[in-house]
């Protein structure tokens, strides 16, 4: 799937971090949607007309964890790719079993490589 055909929903409560991630993904020619929390993300995921190929979420969100968001997202969209970024590295106890993980802080290259690995 070419990058231009893929839409990524970025969920990050830190506005500066979210902006940086979105900028990198847009430079890689992905379509990017943004959400500042799980409620905003779920609102996007509940729109059946909105194509979303990858949910990239922070693990430490207010209200629910990235893993909890992943579970709800996968109920709405079975087969959705999920990438959870965490400052706790890959040792997240409640990591969703079908999610990919990316330790924070991560470099632009690490983000690019992980997204390309997931989306093909």
MARBA-3410 file (N, C-alpha, C, O; in Angstrom, 1 decimal):
120
0.8,-1.2,0.0,0.0,0.0,0.0,0.9,1.2,0.0,1.7,1.4,0.9 ~ 0.7,2.1,-1.0,1.6,3.3,-1.0,1.2,4.2,0.2,0.0,4.2,0.6 ~ 2.1,5.0,0.7,1.9,5.9,1.8,0.7,6.8,1.6,0.0,7.1,2.5 ~ 0.6,7.3,0.3,-0.5,8.2,0.1,-1.9,7.6,0.3,-2.9,8.3,0.4 ~ -2.0,6.3,0.3,-3.3,5.6,0.4,-3.6,5.3,1.9,-4.7,4.9,2.2
-2.7,5.6,2.8,-2.8,5.3,4.2,-3.1,6.5,5.1,-2.5,7.6,4.9 ~ -4.1,6.3,6.0,-4.5,7.4,6.9,-4.2,6.9,8.3,-4.5,5.8,8.7 ~ -3.5,7.8,9.1,-3.1,7.5,10.4,-3.8,8.4,11.4,-3.8,9.7,11.2 ~ -4.4,7.9,12.4,-5.0,8.7,13.5,-4.0,8.7,14.6,-3.6,7.7,15.2 ~ -3.5,10.0,14.9,-2.5,10.2,16.0,-3.2,10.7,17.2,-3.9,11.7,17.2
-3.0,10.0,18.3,-3.7,10.3,19.6,-2.6,10.6,20.6,-1.8,9.7,21.0 ~ -2.5,11.9,21.0,-1.4,12.3,21.9,-1.9,13.6,22.6,-2.3,14.5,22.0 ~ -1.8,13.5,24.0,-2.4,14.6,24.7,-1.4,15.8,24.8,-1.8,16.9,25.2 ~ -0.2,15.6,24.6,0.8,16.7,24.5,0.8,17.4,23.2,1.2,16.7,22.2 ~ 0.3,18.6,23.1,0.1,19.3,21.8,1.4,19.4,21.0,1.4,19.2,19.8
2.5,19.7,21.6,3.8,19.8,20.9,4.2,18.5,20.3,4.7,18.4,19.2 ~ 4.2,17.4,21.1,4.6,16.1,20.7,3.7,15.7,19.5,4.1,15.1,18.5 ~ 2.3,15.9,19.7,1.4,15.5,18.6,1.7,16.3,17.3,1.7,15.7,16.2 ~ 2.0,17.6,17.4,2.3,18.4,16.2,3.6,17.8,15.5,3.6,17.7,14.3 ~ 4.6,17.5,16.3,5.8,16.9,15.7,5.6,15.6,15.0,6.1,15.4,13.9
4.8,14.7,15.6,4.5,13.4,15.0,3.7,13.6,13.7,4.0,13.0,12.7 ~ 2.7,14.5,13.8,1.9,14.8,12.6,2.8,15.4,11.5,2.6,14.9,10.3 ~ 3.7,16.3,11.8,4.5,16.9,10.8,5.4,15.8,10.1,5.5,15.8,8.9 ~ 6.0,14.9,10.9,6.8,13.9,10.3,6.0,13.0,9.4,6.4,12.7,8.3 ~ 4.8,12.5,9.9,4.0,11.6,9.1,3.5,12.3,7.8,3.4,11.7,6.7
3.1,13.6,7.9,2.7,14.3,6.7,3.9,14.5,5.7,3.6,14.4,4.5 ~ 5.1,14.7,6.2,6.2,14.7,5.3,6.4,13.4,4.6,7.0,13.4,3.4 ~ 6.1,12.3,5.2,6.2,11.0,4.6,4.9,10.7,3.7,4.8,9.6,3.2 ~ 4.1,11.7,3.5,2.9,11.6,2.6,1.8,10.7,3.1,1.1,10.2,2.3 ~ 1.7,10.6,4.4,0.5,9.9,5.0,-0.6,11.0,5.2,-0.3,12.1,5.4
-1.8,10.5,5.1,-2.9,11.4,5.5,-3.0,11.2,7.0,-2.9,10.1,7.6 ~ -3.1,12.3,7.8,-3.0,12.3,9.2,-4.2,13.0,9.9,-4.6,14.1,9.5 ~ -4.9,12.3,10.8,-5.9,12.8,11.6,-5.4,13.0,13.0,-4.5,12.2,13.4 ~ -5.8,13.9,13.8,-5.3,14.2,15.1,-6.4,14.1,16.2,-7.6,14.4,15.9 ~ -6.0,13.6,17.3,-6.9,13.6,18.5,-6.1,13.8,19.7,-5.0,13.3,19.9
-6.7,14.7,20.6,-5.9,15.0,21.8,-6.2,14.1,23.0,-5.5,14.1,24.0 ~ -7.2,13.2,22.9,-7.5,12.3,23.9,-8.4,11.1,23.4,-8.7,11.1,22.2 ~ -8.7,10.2,24.2,-9.4,9.0,23.8,-10.8,9.3,23.3,-11.2,8.6,22.3 ~ -11.5,10.2,23.9,-12.8,10.6,23.4,-12.8,11.1,22.0,-13.6,10.7,21.2 ~ -11.9,12.0,21.7,-11.8,12.5,20.3,-11.4,11.5,19.4,-11.8,11.4,18.2
-10.5,10.5,19.8,-10.1,9.4,18.9,-11.3,8.5,18.6,-11.5,8.1,17.4 ~ -12.0,8.2,19.6,-13.2,7.3,19.4,-14.2,8.0,18.5,-14.9,7.3,17.7 ~ -14.4,9.3,18.6,-15.3,10.0,17.7,-14.9,9.8,16.3,-15.7,9.7,15.4 ~ -13.6,9.9,16.0,-13.1,9.7,14.6,-13.3,8.3,14.2,-13.7,8.0,13.1 ~ -13.0,7.3,15.1,-13.1,5.9,14.8,-14.5,5.5,14.5,-14.8,4.5,13.8
-15.5,6.2,15.1,-16.9,5.8,15.0,-17.5,6.3,13.6,-18.6,6.0,13.3 ~ -16.7,7.1,12.9,-17.2,7.6,11.6,-16.9,6.5,10.5,-15.7,6.4,10.1 ~ -17.9,5.7,10.1,-17.6,4.7,9.1,-17.1,5.1,7.8,-16.3,4.4,7.1 ~ -17.4,6.4,7.4,-16.9,6.9,6.1,-15.5,7.3,6.2,-14.8,7.6,5.1 ~ -14.9,7.5,7.4,-13.5,7.9,7.5,-12.5,6.7,7.5,-12.6,5.9,8.4
-11.7,6.6,6.5,-10.7,5.6,6.4,-9.6,5.8,7.4,-9.1,6.9,7.5 ~ -9.3,4.8,8.2,-8.2,4.9,9.1,-7.5,3.5,9.0,-8.1,2.5,9.2 ~ -6.2,3.6,8.7,-5.4,2.4,8.5,-4.5,2.0,9.8,-4.2,0.9,10.0 ~ -4.2,3.1,10.5,-3.3,2.9,11.7,-3.7,3.9,12.8,-3.9,5.1,12.5 ~ -3.9,3.3,14.0,-4.1,4.1,15.2,-2.7,4.2,15.9,-2.2,3.2,16.3
-2.2,5.4,16.0,-0.9,5.6,16.7,-1.3,6.4,18.0,-1.7,7.6,17.9 ~ -1.1,5.8,19.1,-1.6,6.4,20.4,-0.5,6.4,21.4,0.4,5.5,21.5 ~ -0.5,7.4,22.2,0.4,7.5,23.4,-0.2,6.5,24.4,-1.4,6.3,24.4 ~ 0.6,5.8,25.2,0.1,4.9,26.2,-0.5,5.7,27.4,-1.6,5.2,27.9 ~ 0.1,6.8,27.8,-0.4,7.5,28.9,-1.3,8.6,28.6,-1.0,9.8,28.6
-2.6,8.3,28.3,-3.6,9.2,28.0,-4.4,9.5,29.2,-4.6,8.7,30.1 ~ -5.0,10.7,29.3,-5.9,11.0,30.4,-7.2,10.2,30.2,-7.7,10.1,29.1 ~ -7.7,9.6,31.2,-9.0,8.8,31.1,-8.8,7.3,30.8,-9.5,6.5,31.5 ~ -8.0,7.0,29.9,-7.8,5.5,29.6,-6.4,5.4,29.1,-5.8,6.3,28.5 ~ -5.8,4.2,29.1,-4.5,3.9,28.6,-4.6,3.7,27.1,-5.7,3.5,26.5
-3.5,3.7,26.4,-3.4,3.5,25.0,-3.9,2.0,24.7,-4.5,1.8,23.7 ~ -3.6,1.1,25.6,-4.1,-0.3,25.4,-5.6,-0.4,25.5,-6.2,-1.1,24.7 ~ -6.2,0.4,26.4,-7.7,0.4,26.5,-8.3,1.0,25.3,-9.3,0.5,24.8 ~ -7.7,2.1,24.8,-8.1,2.7,23.6,-8.0,1.7,22.4,-8.9,1.7,21.6 ~ -6.9,1.0,22.4,-6.7,0.0,21.3,-7.8,-1.0,21.3,-8.3,-1.4,20.2
-8.2,-1.5,22.5,-9.3,-2.5,22.6,-10.6,-1.9,22.0,-11.3,-2.6,21.3 ~ -10.9,-0.7,22.4,-12.2,-0.1,22.0,-12.1,0.1,20.4,-13.1,-0.1,19.7 ~ -10.9,0.6,20.0,-10.8,0.8,18.5,-10.9,-0.5,17.7,-11.6,-0.5,16.7 ~ -10.4,-1.5,18.2,-10.5,-2.8,17.5,-11.9,-3.4,17.6,-12.2,-4.2,16.7 ~ -12.7,-3.0,18.6,-14.1,-3.4,18.6,-14.8,-2.7,17.5,-15.7,-3.3,16.8
-14.5,-1.4,17.3,-15.1,-0.6,16.2,-14.6,-1.0,14.8,-15.3,-1.0,13.9 ~ -13.3,-1.3,14.8,-12.7,-1.6,13.5,-11.7,-2.8,13.6,-10.5,-2.6,13.7 ~ -12.3,-4.0,13.5,-11.4,-5.2,13.6,-10.4,-5.1,12.5,-10.7,-4.8,11.3 ~ -9.2,-5.5,12.8,-8.1,-5.5,11.8,-7.4,-4.2,11.7,-6.4,-4.1,10.9 ~ -7.8,-3.2,12.4,-7.0,-1.9,12.4,-5.6,-2.2,13.0,-5.5,-2.9,14.0
-4.6,-1.6,12.4,-3.3,-1.6,12.9,-3.2,-0.6,14.0,-3.7,0.5,14.0 ~ -2.4,-1.0,15.1,-2.3,-0.2,16.3,-0.8,0.0,16.6,-0.1,-1.0,16.7 ~ -0.4,1.2,16.9,1.0,1.5,17.4,0.9,2.3,18.7,0.3,3.4,18.7 ~ 1.4,1.7,19.8,1.4,2.4,21.0,2.8,2.9,21.4,3.7,2.1,21.5 ~ 2.9,4.2,21.6,4.1,4.8,22.0,4.1,5.0,23.5,3.2,5.4,24.1
5.3,4.6,24.2,5.3,4.7,25.6,6.7,5.1,26.1,7.7,4.6,25.6 ~ 6.7,5.9,27.1,8.0,6.3,27.8,8.4,5.1,28.7,9.5,5.2,29.3 ~ 7.6,4.1,28.8,8.0,2.9,29.7,8.7,1.8,28.9,8.9,0.7,29.4 ~ 9.0,2.1,27.6,9.7,1.2,26.8,8.7,0.1,26.4,7.5,0.3,26.3 ~ 9.3,-1.1,26.1,8.4,-2.2,25.7,7.9,-3.1,26.8,7.4,-4.2,26.6
8.1,-2.6,28.0,7.7,-3.4,29.2,6.4,-3.0,29.8,6.2,-2.9,31.0 ~ 5.4,-2.7,28.9,4.1,-2.2,29.4,3.3,-3.5,29.7,3.1,-4.4,28.9 ~ 2.9,-3.5,31.0,2.2,-4.7,31.5,0.9,-4.9,30.8,0.6,-6.1,30.5 ~ 0.2,-3.9,30.5,-1.1,-4.1,29.9,-1.1,-3.8,28.4,-2.2,-3.4,27.8 ~ 0.0,-4.0,27.7,0.1,-3.7,26.3,-0.9,-4.6,25.6,-1.0,-5.8,25.9
-1.7,-4.0,24.7,-2.6,-4.8,23.9,-1.9,-5.8,23.1,-0.9,-5.5,22.4 ~ -2.4,-7.1,23.1,-1.6,-8.2,22.4,-1.4,-8.0,20.9,-0.4,-8.5,20.4 ~ -2.3,-7.3,20.2,-2.1,-7.1,18.8,-1.5,-5.8,18.4,-1.3,-5.5,17.2 ~ -1.1,-5.0,19.4,-0.5,-3.7,19.1,1.0,-3.8,18.9,1.7,-4.6,19.6 ~ 1.5,-2.9,18.1,3.0,-2.7,18.0,3.4,-1.7,19.0,2.5,-0.9,19.4
4.6,-1.6,19.4,5.0,-0.6,20.4,6.3,0.1,19.9,7.0,-0.4,19.1 ~ 6.4,1.3,20.4,7.5,2.2,20.1,7.9,3.0,21.4,7.0,3.7,22.0 ~ 9.1,2.8,21.8,9.5,3.4,23.1,9.8,4.9,22.9,10.3,5.4,21.8 ~ 9.4,5.7,23.9,9.7,7.2,23.8,10.9,7.5,24.7,11.1,6.8,25.7 ~ 11.7,8.4,24.4,11.6,9.2,23.1,12.1,8.4,21.9,12.9,7.5,22.1
11.5,8.7,20.8,11.9,8.0,19.6,12.4,9.0,18.6,12.0,10.2,18.6 ~ 13.2,8.6,17.6,13.7,9.5,16.6,12.8,9.5,15.4,11.9,8.6,15.3 ~ 12.9,10.5,14.6,12.1,10.5,13.3,12.3,9.3,12.5,11.4,8.7,12.0 ~ 13.6,8.8,12.5,13.9,7.6,11.7,13.2,6.4,12.3,12.6,5.5,11.6 ~ 13.2,6.3,13.6,12.5,5.1,14.3,11.0,5.2,14.0,10.4,4.1,13.7
10.4,6.4,14.1,9.0,6.5,13.8,8.7,6.1,12.3,7.8,5.3,12.1 ~ 9.5,6.7,11.4,9.3,6.3,10.0,9.4,4.8,9.7,8.5,4.2,9.1 ~ 10.4,4.2,10.3,10.7,2.8,10.0,9.6,1.9,10.6,9.1,1.0,10.0 ~ 9.1,2.3,11.8,8.0,1.5,12.5,6.7,1.6,11.7,6.0,0.6,11.5 ~ 6.4,2.8,11.3,5.1,3.0,10.5,5.2,2.3,9.2,4.2,1.6,8.8
6.3,2.3,8.5,6.5,1.6,7.2,6.4,0.1,7.4,5.9,-0.6,6.6 ~ 7.0,-0.4,8.5,7.0,-1.8,8.9,5.5,-2.3,9.1,5.2,-3.3,8.6 ~ 4.7,-1.5,9.8,3.4,-1.8,10.1,2.5,-1.8,8.8,1.7,-2.7,8.5 ~ 2.6,-0.7,8.1,1.7,-0.5,6.9,2.2,-1.1,5.6,1.5,-1.2,4.6 ~ 3.4,-1.5,5.6,4.0,-2.2,4.5,4.5,-1.3,3.4,5.0,-1.8,2.4
END
